[in-house]
Amino acid sequence: YISLILLLVGSAALAQQDYPRDLTLSWRNASTYIDLTPMEPGDLTGTRFECFRQNDTVPLVTGNFVPAGEGLDQTEVLTGAIPQPGTYTCYGYSIVIGGIESDPSLPDSVKFVGKPLPPINITAE
């Protein structure tokens, strides 16, 4: 199973950045099969992610990664992957020899917001 953590990297300046935005995915690679049998080194051949914008049925963000190794933590940055504001929910899948995929991971969500409007009713005395 994949334990998925989403991180929005950056500073206050990033919160004001235009789209598209980067998405950082962090997870721990699977180390056992669903029956808890340990994976052998090289059994895990890939990790795939799908991220859906709230109320969408087609993923707007996808990623396929070569695993760092069974049971190891991994972080990948998808440059310019977030096309527009919204709440994105991501699912991860482990892929083993023969192309067999796991069920989806538990979902994790992150909210991306657009540029704020400028302040109004400014007065100076």
C-alpha positions, -999 to +999 in steps of 0.1 A: +000+000+000+011+036-006+010+061+021+005+094+003+014+129+016+010+160-006+032+190+000+029+225-014+064+238-015+073+274-012+068+307+005+042+334+006+054+344-029+043+310-042+008+316-029+005+345-053+021+327-083+001+323-115-008+289-129+003+264-138+018+254-104+041+226-093+029+197-073+051+177-049+042+141-042+057+123-012+051+087-003+065+054+011+068+027-015+051-007-008+072-034+007+047-062+010+019-077-011-017-075+000-013-109+018+017-094+037+042-115+018+074-094+016+084-081-018+117-092-032+141-065-044+130-055-079+094-068-075+082-032-074+086-018-109+066+015-108+044+039-089+015+057-107-005+087-095-038+102-105-050+136-092-085+148-097-098+183-093-129+184-071-160+172-090-140+161-121-141+125-133-110+125-154-076+131-137-060+164-145-026+153-132-009+120-137+025+107-130+045+075-134+077+070-114+105+045-111+105+034-075+135+043-053+131+008-038+106-014-018+097+003+015+117+035+008+104+070+011+102+089-022+094+125-033+088+137-068+080+172-082+056+175-111+066+208-126+036+229-138+012+201-131-016+221-115-035+239-143-060+258-123-072+266-087-092+240-068-089+211-044-071+182-059-074+146-046-046+122-055-044+084-055-013+063-058-009+028-073+020+003-068+030-017-099+048-050-097+065-073-122+040-083-149+023-049-148-001-059-119-014-028-101-025-024-066-058-010-055-057+028-051-041+043-020-062+062+005-068+097-010-050+128+000-061+163-009-045+197-013-061+231-021-045+254-046-057+290-046-054+317-072-040+352-070-058+374-045-076+406-055-058+438-045-070+456-014-099+480-018-109+513+000-074+523+007-070+557+023-039+577+034-038+607+056 
